[in-house]
Amino acid sequence: MPTEILMPALSPTMEEGTLAKWLVKEGDTVSSGDIIAEIETDKATMEFEAVDEGTVGKILIAEGSEGVKVNTPIAVLLEEGESADDIGTASASPAPQAAKDEPKAEAPKADTAPAKAPPAPKSGDGGRVFASPLARRIAADKGLDLSQIKGSGPNGRIVKADVEDARPGAKPAAQAAAPQAAPAAAAAPAGPSADAILKMYADRETEEIKLDGMRRTIAARLGEAKQTIPHFYLRRSAKLDELMKFRATLNKQLEERGIKLSVNDFIIKACALALQEVPDANAVWASDRILKLKPSDVAVAVAVEGGLFTPVLKDAQQKTLSALSAEMKDLANRAKNKKLAPHEYQGGSFAISNLGMFGIENFDAVINPPHGAILAVGAGIKTPVAEGDEVVIRNVMSMTLSVDHRVIDGALGAQLLEAIVRHLENPMGMLA
């Protein structure tokens, strides 16, 4: 039976994408794992691998097509002995679910309704069980009864991953009971319609800018964040004089190795250590529970054309300043070229948004769900400071910690911010 190749969900926010380029043509033979196309998501351009083997019978979506919905058939794969005349069989089949072993994103947020499980394998004439040729060969080698295996491919088709994980004599796994749906939240008030806005400015010269996937995602996620997350804000200043001296000393010593530490590298390290010292603040909101992380996985906002990325530096508390600096430069460069993989910008419990290099003195950042907090960092400014009976000039940097009150209470947030300031004002301790 011909198999439909579906538009995959390559990120948790992806609802549609652009089929940027086909790397195969009709009549080509492909194997499981072969790269067959390049797909642009809302965040990056990613390679798409075949999940099965066969011959490309028909390409349904031309390269360059935009707005292709996830799970839309984009091509048809033929098994051995099948021809283009058999494609009508696949086209007449019910809309399939995405295959288990297609590239996929992390699990959806806990308050998202679970996707329906793929249908059980269907029997055709003579009780035939639908399975790919590769799955059949693996099953034969392992002595598996295909009728006892639940297929996760299109229309319940058994694919490679299903038989690789199965054991002889295994029964189909019972479908887990779907959790009771959470009560629907009250609908947020809708703003003026596009037509109403256009009418308002009908007599003015304007230019319409089409929203790309990234901008739509930013609008949806941050709109959701401000509507659903109870933000509160904590503000502190840190004196950077010792840090600037220490940074200059280190950079002089690291010059021969081509390493130059930025103030942002120190901020990342300070936040990572603070999350270890205040572990209850190293947490995320998961709908009906709080998840506390053991490592300090710190996300850092990076401005790119048309939007921003928040690549995540994992286990940041364990890494040296020079290692964090090199990793951050690499992630930032690839973010600007939209070459990050989903696992590089998903996750983390805490984020940093630094606009100090643009001269911004202070601001309030919006929490990126499901993070528990985000630190907004302003510019270091020469400021008169009272120290005892004297007034001295210090390099002072303003910071605002935006906190999700469901995860972190005021006193806990204050402890976290105090720990961050302590590390920034005593930078040598970050090397201990």
C-alpha positions as CSV (number, residue, x, y, z in Angstrom):
1,M,0.0,0.0,0.0
2,P,1.4,3.4,-0.9
3,T,2.5,5.5,2.1
4,E,1.9,9.2,2.4
5,I,4.9,11.2,3.7
6,L,3.5,13.9,6.0
7,M,4.7,17.4,6.8
8,P,6.4,16.9,10.2
9,A,6.2,19.0,13.3
10,L,9.8,19.9,13.8
11,S,9.2,22.2,16.8
12,P,6.6,22.4,19.6
13,T,5.2,25.6,18.2
14,M,5.2,24.6,14.6
15,E,1.7,24.5,13.0
16,E,2.8,25.0,9.4
17,G,6.1,25.4,7.5
18,T,7.7,26.1,4.2
19,L,8.9,23.2,2.0
20,A,12.1,24.9,1.1
21,K,13.7,22.3,-1.0
22,W,13.3,18.7,-2.2
23,L,16.4,16.6,-2.2
24,V,14.8,13.8,-4.1
25,K,12.6,13.5,-7.2
26,E,9.9,11.2,-8.4
27,G,11.3,7.8,-9.2
28,D,14.2,8.0,-6.7
29,T,14.7,5.1,-4.2
30,V,15.1,6.2,-0.6
31,S,15.9,4.3,2.6
32,S,15.0,5.0,6.2
33,G,17.2,7.8,7.4
34,D,17.9,9.4,4.0
35,I,17.5,13.2,3.9
36,I,14.8,13.9,1.5
37,A,13.9,17.6,2.0
38,E,14.7,20.9,3.7
39,I,11.9,22.4,5.7
40,E,11.7,25.9,7.2
41,T,10.0,26.1,10.6
42,D,9.1,29.2,12.6
43,K,12.6,29.0,14.0
44,A,15.1,27.3,11.6
45,T,15.7,25.5,8.4
46,M,15.9,21.8,9.1
47,E,16.6,18.6,7.2
48,F,13.8,16.0,7.0
49,E,14.6,12.3,7.0
50,A,12.6,9.5,5.4
51,V,11.2,7.1,8.0
52,D,10.8,4.2,5.6
53,E,12.2,2.8,2.4
54,G,10.6,2.7,-1.0
55,T,10.4,4.7,-4.3
56,V,9.2,8.3,-4.4
57,G,6.0,7.8,-6.5
58,K,4.6,11.3,-6.4
59,I,5.6,14.7,-5.0
60,L,2.4,16.4,-3.8
61,I,3.8,19.7,-2.5
62,A,6.2,21.7,-4.7
63,E,9.4,23.1,-3.2
64,G,9.1,26.7,-2.1
65,S,5.5,26.2,-1.0
66,E,4.7,28.2,2.2
67,G,2.1,27.7,4.9
68,V,2.0,23.8,4.6
69,K,0.1,22.6,7.6
70,V,1.7,19.9,9.8
71,N,0.5,16.4,8.9
72,T,-0.4,17.5,5.3
73,P,0.7,14.8,2.8
74,I,3.7,16.1,0.9
75,A,4.7,13.0,-1.1
76,V,3.8,9.4,-1.7
77,L,6.2,6.5,-1.2
78,L,5.7,3.3,-3.1
79,E,6.6,-0.2,-1.9
80,E,8.3,-2.8,-4.0
81,G,6.0,-3.9,-6.8
82,E,3.8,-0.9,-6.6
83,S,3.4,1.7,-9.3
84,A,2.0,5.2,-9.6
85,D,-1.4,3.6,-10.5
86,D,-1.6,2.5,-6.8
87,I,-1.4,6.0,-5.4
88,G,-5.1,6.5,-5.5
89,T,-5.3,3.9,-2.7
90,A,-3.2,6.1,-0.4
91,S,-5.1,9.3,-1.4
92,A,-8.4,7.6,-0.5
93,S,-7.2,6.6,3.0
94,P,-8.3,8.6,6.1
95,A,-6.0,11.4,7.2
96,P,-3.0,9.7,8.8
97,Q,-1.2,10.6,12.0
98,A,2.4,11.6,12.1
99,A,4.8,8.6,12.3
100,K,6.4,7.8,15.6
101,D,9.9,7.9,14.1
102,E,9.6,11.1,12.2
103,P,11.7,14.0,13.5
104,K,9.6,15.6,16.3
105,A,9.8,18.2,18.9
106,E,9.7,18.0,22.7
107,A,6.5,17.0,24.4
108,P,3.8,19.7,24.4
109,K,3.2,21.8,27.5
110,A,1.2,20.0,30.2
111,D,-1.9,22.0,29.7
112,T,-2.1,21.0,26.0
113,A,-4.6,18.3,25.2
114,P,-2.8,15.1,24.2
115,A,-2.8,14.1,20.6
116,K,-5.0,11.1,19.6
117,A,-3.1,7.8,19.4
118,P,-2.6,6.4,16.0
119,P,-5.2,3.8,14.9
120,A,-4.5,0.1,15.3
121,P,-3.0,-1.7,12.3
122,K,-5.8,-2.5,9.8
123,S,-6.1,-5.8,8.0
124,G,-6.7,-5.8,4.3
125,D,-7.7,-8.8,2.1
126,G,-6.7,-12.0,3.8
127,G,-6.0,-10.4,7.1
128,R,-3.0,-8.5,5.9
129,V,-1.3,-6.3,8.4
130,F,0.1,-3.1,7.0
131,A,3.8,-2.8,7.7
132,S,6.8,-1.3,5.8
133,P,9.2,-3.7,4.1
134,L,11.9,-2.7,6.5
135,A,9.7,-3.4,9.5
136,R,8.8,-6.8,8.0
137,R,12.4,-7.8,7.6
138,I,13.3,-6.7,11.2
139,A,10.3,-8.5,12.5
140,A,11.3,-11.7,10.7
141,D,14.9,-11.5,12.0
142,K,13.6,-11.1,15.6
143,G,10.8,-13.6,15.3
144,L,8.1,-11.1,15.9
145,D,4.4,-11.6,15.1
146,L,3.4,-8.4,13.4
147,S,-0.3,-8.8,14.3
148,Q,0.8,-8.4,18.0
149,I,2.5,-5.0,17.3
150,K,0.7,-1.6,17.4
151,G,1.7,0.5,14.5
152,S,2.4,4.2,14.9
153,G,2.8,5.1,11.2
154,P,0.2,6.5,8.9
155,N,-3.1,4.6,9.2
156,G,-1.6,2.4,11.9
157,R,1.1,1.2,9.6
158,I,3.9,-0.6,11.4
159,V,7.3,1.1,10.9
160,K,10.9,0.5,11.8
161,A,10.7,2.0,15.4
162,D,7.7,-0.2,16.3
163,V,9.6,-3.4,15.7
164,E,12.9,-2.3,17.0
165,D,11.4,-1.7,20.4
166,A,9.3,-4.9,20.4
167,R,10.1,-8.2,22.0
168,P,9.0,-11.6,20.8
169,G,5.6,-12.5,22.3
170,A,5.0,-8.9,23.3
171,K,1.3,-7.8,23.3
172,P,0.1,-4.4,22.0
173,A,0.6,-1.8,24.7
174,A,-2.7,-0.7,26.3
175,Q,-3.5,2.8,25.4
176,A,-3.1,5.0,28.4
177,A,-6.3,6.6,29.6
178,A,-6.4,10.2,28.5
179,P,-6.1,12.6,31.4
180,Q,-9.3,14.5,32.2
181,A,-9.2,17.7,30.3
182,A,-8.6,20.9,32.3
183,P,-11.5,23.3,32.4
184,A,-11.3,25.7,29.5
185,A,-9.9,29.1,30.5
186,A,-12.1,32.1,29.9
187,A,-11.6,33.6,26.4
188,A,-9.3,36.6,26.4
189,P,-11.0,39.8,25.2
190,A,-10.5,40.1,21.4
191,G,-8.9,43.2,20.0
192,P,-10.1,45.2,17.0
193,S,-10.3,43.2,13.8
194,A,-7.8,43.6,11.0
195,D,-10.7,45.2,8.9
196,A,-11.4,47.7,11.7
197,I,-7.8,48.7,11.9
198,L,-7.4,49.0,8.1
199,K,-10.5,51.2,8.0
200,M,-9.1,53.4,10.8
201,Y,-6.0,54.2,8.8
202,A,-7.6,54.2,5.4
203,D,-6.7,57.8,4.8
204,R,-3.0,57.4,5.8
205,E,-0.1,56.1,3.8
206,T,0.8,52.7,5.2
207,E,2.7,49.5,4.3
208,E,1.4,46.0,5.2
209,I,4.1,43.6,6.5
210,K,3.3,40.0,6.2
211,L,3.8,38.0,9.4
212,D,6.3,35.1,9.0
213,G,6.3,32.0,11.2
214,M,8.7,33.4,13.8
215,R,6.8,36.7,14.3
216,R,3.4,34.8,14.6
217,T,5.0,32.5,17.2
218,I,6.4,35.4,19.2
219,A,3.1,37.1,19.1
220,A,1.2,34.0,20.2
221,R,3.6,32.9,23.0
222,L,4.2,36.3,24.5
223,G,0.6,37.2,24.3
224,E,-0.2,34.0,26.1
225,A,2.5,34.7,28.7
226,K,1.1,38.1,29.6
227,Q,-2.5,36.8,29.7
228,T,-1.8,33.6,31.8
229,I,1.4,34.2,33.8
230,P,1.0,36.3,37.0
231,H,4.2,38.4,36.6
232,F,5.7,40.4,39.4
233,Y,9.0,42.3,39.3
234,L,12.0,42.6,41.6
235,R,14.7,45.3,41.0
236,R,18.3,45.4,42.2
237,S,21.5,47.2,41.1
238,A,24.9,45.7,41.0
239,K,28.2,47.6,41.2
240,L,30.4,46.3,38.4
241,D,33.8,48.0,39.2
242,E,35.4,44.8,40.6
243,L,34.0,42.7,37.7
244,M,35.3,45.1,35.1
245,K,38.8,45.0,36.6
246,F,38.7,41.2,37.0
247,R,37.5,40.9,33.4
248,A,40.3,43.1,32.1
249,T,42.9,40.9,33.9
250,L,41.4,37.7,32.6
251,N,41.1,38.9,29.0
252,K,44.8,39.9,29.1
253,Q,45.8,36.5,30.2
254,L,43.4,34.8,27.7
255,E,44.5,37.0,24.7
256,E,47.0,34.5,23.4
257,R,44.2,31.8,23.2
258,G,41.9,34.2,21.3
259,I,39.4,34.4,24.1
260,K,37.6,37.6,25.1
261,L,35.1,37.4,27.9
262,S,32.1,39.7,27.8
263,V,30.1,41.1,30.7
264,N,27.3,38.9,29.6
265,D,29.4,35.8,30.1
266,F,29.8,36.7,33.8
267,I,26.1,37.4,34.1
268,I,25.3,33.9,32.7
269,K,27.7,32.3,35.2
270,A,26.4,34.4,38.1
271,C,22.8,33.3,37.3
272,A,23.8,29.6,36.9
273,L,25.5,29.6,40.3
274,A,22.6,31.5,41.9
275,L,20.1,28.9,40.7
276,Q,22.2,26.2,42.5
277,E,22.3,28.2,45.7
278,V,18.5,28.9,45.6
279,P,17.3,25.6,44.2
280,D,13.6,26.2,44.8
281,A,13.8,29.0,42.2
282,N,15.3,26.7,39.6
283,A,11.8,25.6,38.5
284,V,9.2,25.8,35.8
285,W,5.4,25.8,35.8
286,A,3.8,22.6,34.4
287,S,0.1,23.3,34.5
288,D,-0.8,21.3,37.6
289,R,2.6,21.0,39.2
290,I,6.0,22.7,39.5
291,L,9.1,21.0,38.1
292,K,12.4,21.7,39.8
293,L,15.5,21.3,37.7
294,K,18.8,20.0,39.1
295,P,21.2,21.6,36.6
296,S,21.3,25.3,35.8
297,D,20.0,25.4,32.2
298,V,20.1,29.1,31.3
299,A,18.5,30.6,28.2
300,V,19.8,33.8,26.7
301,A,17.8,36.0,24.3
302,V,19.5,36.6,21.0
303,A,18.1,39.2,18.6
304,V,17.9,38.0,15.0
305,E,16.3,39.5,11.9
306,G,12.6,39.5,12.4
307,G,12.5,38.3,16.0
308,L,14.6,36.5,18.6
309,F,15.9,33.1,19.7
310,T,16.6,32.0,23.3
311,P,19.3,29.3,23.0
312,V,19.9,27.4,26.2
313,L,23.3,26.9,27.8
314,K,22.8,23.6,29.6
315,D,24.7,22.7,32.8
316,A,26.0,26.2,32.9
317,Q,27.0,26.0,36.6
318,Q,29.6,23.4,35.7
319,K,31.3,25.3,32.8
320,T,34.1,27.7,32.9
321,L,33.7,31.3,31.8
322,S,35.7,30.7,28.7
323,A,33.6,27.6,27.9
324,L,30.4,29.6,28.4
325,S,31.8,32.4,26.2
326,A,32.7,30.1,23.3
327,E,29.4,28.2,23.5
328,M,27.4,31.4,23.6
329,K,29.2,32.9,20.6
330,D,28.5,29.7,18.6
331,L,24.8,29.5,19.6
332,A,24.3,33.2,18.8
333,N,26.0,32.9,15.4
334,R,23.9,29.9,14.4
335,A,20.8,31.5,15.8
336,K,21.3,34.5,13.4
337,N,21.6,32.1,10.5
338,K,18.6,30.0,11.7
339,K,20.7,26.9,12.1
340,L,19.8,25.9,15.6
341,A,18.3,22.5,16.3
342,P,15.1,22.5,18.4
343,H,16.9,21.0,21.4
344,E,19.3,23.9,21.5
345,Y,16.5,26.5,22.0
346,Q,14.0,24.5,24.1
347,G,14.0,23.9,27.8
348,G,15.7,25.7,30.6
349,S,14.1,27.2,33.7
350,F,15.5,30.8,33.5
351,A,16.3,33.3,30.9
352,I,18.5,36.4,30.5
353,S,17.6,39.4,28.3
354,N,20.4,42.0,28.1
355,L,19.7,45.3,26.3
356,G,22.6,47.1,28.1
357,M,24.7,47.2,24.9
358,F,21.9,49.3,23.3
359,G,22.1,51.9,26.1
360,I,18.9,50.8,27.8
361,E,19.1,51.6,31.5
362,N,16.3,49.3,32.7
363,F,13.3,47.4,31.4
364,D,10.9,44.6,32.3
365,A,11.1,41.4,30.3
366,V,8.2,39.0,29.5
367,I,8.6,35.5,30.9
368,N,9.1,32.8,28.2
369,P,6.8,29.9,29.3
370,P,7.3,27.6,31.0
371,H,10.3,29.4,32.6
372,G,9.9,30.6,36.2
373,A,11.8,33.8,35.7
374,I,13.7,36.1,33.4
375,L,16.4,38.6,34.2
376,A,16.3,41.9,32.3
377,V,19.8,43.5,32.3
378,G,20.4,47.2,31.6
379,A,23.5,49.2,30.9
380,G,26.3,49.9,33.4
381,I,26.3,53.6,34.2
382,K,28.7,55.8,36.1
383,T,26.6,56.7,39.2
384,P,27.3,58.6,42.5
385,V,27.0,56.0,45.3
386,A,27.2,56.7,49.1
387,E,29.7,54.5,50.8
388,G,29.9,55.3,54.5
389,D,30.4,59.1,54.8
390,E,31.7,59.4,51.2
391,V,30.1,59.7,47.9
392,V,32.0,57.9,45.2
393,I,31.4,57.2,41.5
394,R,30.7,53.5,40.7
395,N,29.8,51.6,37.5
396,V,26.2,50.5,38.4
397,M,24.1,48.1,36.4
398,S,20.3,47.9,36.9
399,M,18.5,44.6,36.7
400,T,14.8,43.6,36.9
401,L,13.8,40.0,37.7
402,S,10.4,39.1,36.2
403,V,8.9,36.3,38.2
404,D,6.1,33.8,37.7
405,H,4.2,34.0,41.1
406,R,2.9,30.5,40.6
407,V,6.4,29.2,40.8
408,I,8.4,31.7,42.8
409,D,7.2,33.8,45.7
410,G,8.5,37.3,46.6
411,A,11.0,36.3,49.3
412,L,12.4,33.4,47.1
413,G,12.8,35.7,44.1
414,A,14.6,38.2,46.4
415,Q,17.0,35.5,47.5
416,L,17.7,34.5,43.9
417,L,18.4,38.1,42.9
418,E,20.6,38.8,45.9
419,A,22.7,35.7,45.0
420,I,23.1,37.0,41.4
421,V,24.2,40.4,42.7
422,R,26.6,38.9,45.2
423,H,28.4,36.9,42.4
424,L,28.6,39.9,40.1
425,E,30.1,42.1,42.8
426,N,32.6,39.4,43.9
427,P,33.5,37.9,40.5
428,M,36.6,36.0,41.6
429,G,34.4,33.6,43.6
430,M,32.9,32.4,40.3
431,L,36.1,30.6,39.6
432,A,36.1,28.6,42.8
